């Protein structure tokens, strides 16, 4: 190709790229204008709540737990919810999951006041599984939970703004404002998300801020509510703190905290915590008085591999098979299933009341087309 032809070619390419950029800008401006109009016309919608701007350098955080404010489901609603979870178990092949039935069970539980069922149903609308793909319906269902005072719904609205779901314009500023409100309301996910952002050694906005005292408080609050993400972050941050002191007893205390947070995180179902502990026991830490322990390391590694494929698993009885030192380890046959089975909770699924069960058989799986 001659130089003149090559020059013409690149001019055309640049012209097309410029046109596409202009079209994209016009589309963005149009969408932003549409949302601005909707905000004025529907200012009462929770999605348009005017919130204080995110303050990464706040001085005070009051720990609240979401369980104190979330609606408590009835036994009947919980039974339906449990049935839906069993049909949508993570390890099952998605090709053989009847998402229509799952959505129907969630919808029925939702009508009985089960907020988690409504939360999960909103997620199905975002994925188009068992229901039509409908981001607007996902936002509407989430807003209804926001009106009920469910902290997780406020956190999810922040996620929607971060990604620009449905009618919402992407905005990290708005997303952080919603996450901040959710964290203050008690959302463990919001507390873990913001706690990780604030528990930083340096300032790198918009993802990292050096406000470790408040970040640590948020993480501890989320950890107390059963957050595996917070447990992992705390384990890492306490391990880092070991290198910031020269006092041997303080090193040992900080490292013990790191081990304890990670160990509890495994109970919450965190694969990262299990893998982290496996590495820590393989390597040891002489300064903190932490000896190598390949036997413990192997057990954590086996559990981590299992949790990689079964992330919803909870292991509240982990200490039966894998207690922290100085407790001795009980015998193990080397099979990961025996570790998991012994560490799981003894769970009794609520039975579906007779009348509801009969109605189920009469009408078939609700929500199926």
C-alpha positions in Angstrom: 0.0 0.0 0.0 1.4 3.4 -1.0 2.2 6.0 1.7 -0.6 8.2 0.4 -3.1 5.3 0.5 -2.0 4.3 4.0 -2.5 7.9 5.2 -6.0 8.0 3.7 -6.8 4.7 5.4 -5.7 5.9 8.9 -7.6 9.2 8.4 -10.8 7.1 7.7 -10.1 5.0 10.7 -9.7 8.0 12.9 -12.8 9.6 11.5 -14.8 6.5 12.2 -13.4 6.3 15.8 -14.2 10.0 16.3 -17.7 9.4 15.1 -18.2 6.4 17.4 -16.9 8.4 20.3 -19.3 11.3 19.5 -22.2 8.8 19.3 -21.2 7.3 22.6 -21.0 10.7 24.2 -24.4 11.6 22.9 -25.8 8.3 24.1 -24.3 8.9 27.6 -25.6 12.5 27.7 -29.1 11.2 26.6 -29.1 8.5 29.3 -27.9 11.0 31.9 -30.6 13.5 30.9 -33.2 10.7 31.0 -32.1 9.7 34.5 -32.1 13.4 35.6 -35.7 13.8 34.4 -36.7 10.5 36.1 -35.0 11.8 39.3 -37.2 14.9 39.2 -40.4 13.1 38.4 -39.8 10.2 40.9 -37.8 11.8 43.7 -39.6 9.5 46.1 -38.0 6.4 44.7 -35.3 4.9 47.0 -32.9 4.7 44.1 -32.9 8.5 44.0 -32.4 9.0 47.8 -30.2 12.1 48.4 -27.4 10.8 50.6 -24.4 12.4 52.2 -21.2 12.1 50.1 -18.9 9.3 51.0 -16.4 10.4 53.7 -13.3 8.1 53.6 -11.7 10.0 56.5 -14.5 9.8 58.9 -13.6 9.7 62.6 -16.5 7.7 64.0 -18.2 4.4 63.1 -20.9 2.8 65.1 -21.1 -1.0 64.6 -24.6 -2.3 63.8 -25.6 -5.8 62.8 -28.1 -6.3 60.0 -29.8 -9.3 61.8 -31.2 -6.7 64.3 -33.2 -5.0 61.7 -33.9 -7.5 58.9 -37.5 -8.9 58.8 -37.7 -12.4 60.4 -39.3 -14.9 58.0 -42.1 -17.3 59.0 -41.4 -21.1 59.1 -43.5 -21.5 56.0 -41.5 -18.9 54.1 -38.2 -20.3 55.3 -39.2 -23.8 54.1 -39.9 -22.5 50.6 -36.7 -20.6 50.6 -34.7 -23.7 51.7 -36.3 -25.7 48.9 -35.2 -23.1 46.3 -31.7 -23.1 47.7 -31.6 -26.9 47.4 -32.6 -26.8 43.8 -30.0 -24.1 43.0 -27.1 -25.7 45.0 -23.8 -24.3 43.7 -22.2 -27.7 42.9 -25.1 -28.7 40.5 -24.7 -28.5 36.8 -26.6 -25.3 35.7 -27.9 -27.1 32.6 -30.1 -29.3 34.8 -31.4 -26.7 37.2 -35.0 -25.8 36.9 -34.6 -22.1 37.3 -38.3 -21.6 36.6 -39.2 -23.7 39.7 -36.4 -21.9 41.7 -37.8 -18.5 40.8 -41.4 -19.7 41.6 -40.4 -20.9 45.1 -38.5 -17.6 45.7 -41.6 -15.6 44.6 -43.9 -17.6 46.8 -41.6 -17.2 49.8 -41.3 -13.5 49.0 -45.1 -13.1 49.1 -44.9 -14.5 52.6 -42.4 -11.8 53.6 -39.0 -13.6 53.1 -36.6 -10.8 52.3 -33.7 -13.1 51.2 -36.0 -14.8 48.7 -36.9 -11.4 47.2 -33.2 -10.5 47.2 -32.3 -13.7 45.3 -35.3 -13.3 42.9 -33.9 -9.9 42.0 -30.6 -11.6 41.1 -32.4 -14.0 38.8 -34.0 -11.1 36.9 -30.5 -9.7 36.4 -29.4 -13.0 34.9 -32.6 -13.9 33.1 -32.7 -17.3 34.8 -36.1 -18.8 35.2 -37.6 -15.3 34.6 -37.2 -12.8 31.7 -34.1 -10.7 31.8 -35.4 -7.5 33.4 -33.0 -5.2 35.2 -35.8 -2.8 35.9 -37.7 -5.5 37.9 -34.5 -6.3 39.8 -34.2 -2.6 40.7 -37.8 -2.4 41.7 -37.6 -5.5 43.9 -34.5 -4.1 45.5 -36.2 -0.7 46.2 -39.0 -2.5 47.9 -36.5 -4.1 50.3 -34.9 -0.7 50.8 -38.3 0.6 52.0 -38.4 -2.4 54.4 -35.1 -1.2 55.9 -33.0 -4.2 54.7 -29.3 -3.0 54.8 -28.2 -5.5 52.1 -30.7 -3.9 49.7 -29.0 -0.5 50.2 -25.6 -2.2 49.5 -27.0 -3.8 46.4 -28.3 -0.5 45.1 -24.7 0.8 45.4 -23.6 -2.2 43.3 -26.2 -1.3 40.7 -24.9 2.2 40.4 -21.3 1.0 40.2 -22.2 -1.2 37.3 -24.9 0.9 35.7 -27.7 -1.6 36.0 -30.8 -1.1 34.0 -32.0 2.5 34.1 -29.2 3.7 36.4 -26.2 5.7 35.1 -22.8 4.3 36.3 -21.5 6.4 39.2 -18.8 5.4 41.7 -19.6 8.5 43.7 -23.3 7.5 44.1 -22.3 3.8 44.7 -20.0 4.7 47.6 -22.7 6.9 49.1 -25.1 4.0 49.1 -22.4 1.6 50.5 -21.7 4.1 53.3 -25.4 4.2 54.2 -25.6 0.4 54.1 -22.5 0.0 56.3 -24.0 2.4 58.9 -27.3 0.4 58.8 -25.5 -2.8 59.5 -24.8 -4.5 56.1 -21.9 -6.9 56.6 -21.0 -6.8 52.9 -20.9 -3.0 52.9 -18.8 -3.0 56.1 -16.3 -5.5 54.5 -16.1 -3.6 51.3 -15.5 -0.2 52.8 -13.4 -1.6 55.6 -11.0 -3.1 53.1 -10.9 0.3 51.2 -10.1 2.2 54.4 -7.7 -0.3 55.9 -4.9 0.8 53.6 -1.3 1.9 54.2 -1.4 4.6 51.6 -4.0 6.8 49.8 -4.9 5.6 46.3 -8.4 7.0 45.7 -10.9 5.9 44.7 -10.2 2.3 45.9 -7.8 2.8 48.9 -7.7 5.3 51.7 -5.4 5.5 54.7 -8.0 5.5 57.5 -7.0 2.2 59.2 -8.7 2.8 62.6 -12.1 3.1 61.0 -11.4 0.5 58.4 -10.4 -1.9 61.1 -13.6 -1.2 63.1 -15.7 -1.8 60.0 -13.9 -5.1 59.2 -14.3 -6.3 62.8 -18.0 -5.4 62.7 -18.5 -7.4 59.5 -16.4 -10.3 60.9 -18.6 -10.4 64.0 -21.5 -10.9 61.6 -19.9 -13.8 59.8 -18.2 -12.2 56.9 -15.5 -14.4 55.3 -14.2 -11.5 53.3 -13.7 -9.4 56.4 -12.0 -12.4 58.2 -9.5 -12.8 55.3 -8.7 -9.0 55.2 -8.2 -9.0 59.0 -6.0 -12.0 58.9 -3.8 -10.3 56.3 -3.7 -7.0 58.1 -2.8 -8.5 61.5 -0.1 -10.5 59.8 1.3 -7.3 58.3 1.2 -5.6 61.7 3.6 -8.3 63.0 6.4 -6.7 61.1 5.6 -3.2 62.5 6.6 -4.0 66.0 9.8 -5.2 67.6 8.2 -6.5 70.8 8.2 -10.3 70.6 5.1 -10.8 72.8 3.2 -8.3 70.7 4.3 -10.1 67.5 2.9 -13.4 69.0 -0.3 -11.7 70.0 -0.9 -10.1 66.5 -0.1 -13.4 64.8 -2.4 -15.3 67.0 -5.1 -12.7 66.0 -4.4 -13.3 62.4 -4.7 -17.1 62.8 -7.9 -16.8 64.8 -9.6 -14.5 62.3 -8.6 -16.7 59.3 -9.7 -19.8 61.2 -13.1 -18.3 61.9 -13.3 -17.3 58.3 -13.0 -20.9 57.2 -16.0 -21.6 59.4 -17.8 -18.9 57.4 -17.0 -20.8 54.2 -14.0 -18.7 53.0 -11.7 -20.5 50.6 -9.2 -17.6 50.8 -9.0 -18.1 54.6 -8.4 -21.8 54.2 -5.7 -21.3 51.6 -4.1 -18.5 53.7 -3.9 -20.7 56.7 -2.5 -23.6 54.7 0.3 -21.3 53.5 1.0 -19.9 57.0 1.3 -23.4 58.5 3.5 -24.6 55.7 5.9 -21.6 56.0 5.7 -20.9 59.8 6.8 -17.6 61.3 9.8 -17.8 63.6 9.6 -14.2 64.9 6.0 -14.8 66.0 6.8 -18.1 67.6 4.8 -19.9 64.9 6.3 -23.3 64.0 5.8 -25.0 60.7 2.9 -27.6 60.8 2.5 -29.4 57.5 -0.1 -31.7 58.9 -2.4 -28.8 59.7 -1.5 -27.1 56.5 -2.7 -30.2 54.5 -6.0 -30.2 56.2 -6.6 -26.5 55.5 -5.5 -27.1 51.9 -8.0 -29.9 51.5 -10.8 -27.7 52.9 -9.8 -24.9 50.6 -10.0 -27.1 47.6 -13.5 -28.2 48.7 -14.7 -24.7 49.3 -13.5 -23.6 45.8 -16.3 -25.8 44.4 -18.8 -25.5 47.3 -18.5 -21.8 48.3 -21.9 -21.8 50.2 -20.6 -24.4 52.7 -20.5 -23.4 56.4 -18.3 -25.2 58.8 -19.3 -24.2 62.4 -17.9 -27.4 63.9 -14.4 -27.0 62.3 -12.8 -27.2 65.7 -13.8 -30.9 66.0 -11.4 -31.9 63.2 -9.1 -28.9 62.9 -8.6 -26.9 66.1 -6.1 -24.2 66.5 -2.9 -24.9 68.5 -2.1 -25.8 71.2 -5.0 -28.3 70.9 -4.0 -31.7 69.4 -5.3 -32.7 66.0 -7.7 -35.7 66.0 -7.1 -38.6 63.7 -8.1 -38.1 60.0 -8.5 -40.8 57.3 -7.2 -38.4 54.6 -10.6 -38.0 52.9 -11.8 -34.4 52.5 -15.4 -35.5 52.8 -14.8 -36.8 56.3 -13.4 -33.4 57.3 -16.3 -31.5 55.8 -19.0 -33.7 57.2 -17.6 -33.5 60.7 -17.2 -29.7 60.5 -20.7 -29.0 59.0 -23.6 -28.0 61.2 -26.3 -30.5 62.0 -29.1 -28.9 59.9 -32.8 -29.5 60.1 -34.7 -28.0 57.1 -38.1 -26.6 58.1 -40.9 -28.8 56.8 -43.5 -27.3 54.5 -46.9 -27.0 56.2 -49.4 -29.6 54.9 -51.8 -27.1 53.3 -49.1 -25.4 51.4 -47.6 -28.7 50.3 -51.0 -29.9 49.0 -51.4 -26.6 47.1 -48.0 -27.1 45.6 -48.9 -30.5 44.2 -52.2 -29.2 42.9 -50.8 -26.2 40.9 -47.4 -27.5 40.0 -44.2 -25.4 40.2 -45.2 -21.8 40.6 -43.8 -19.2 38.1 -43.2 -21.7 35.3 -44.3 -20.7 31.8 
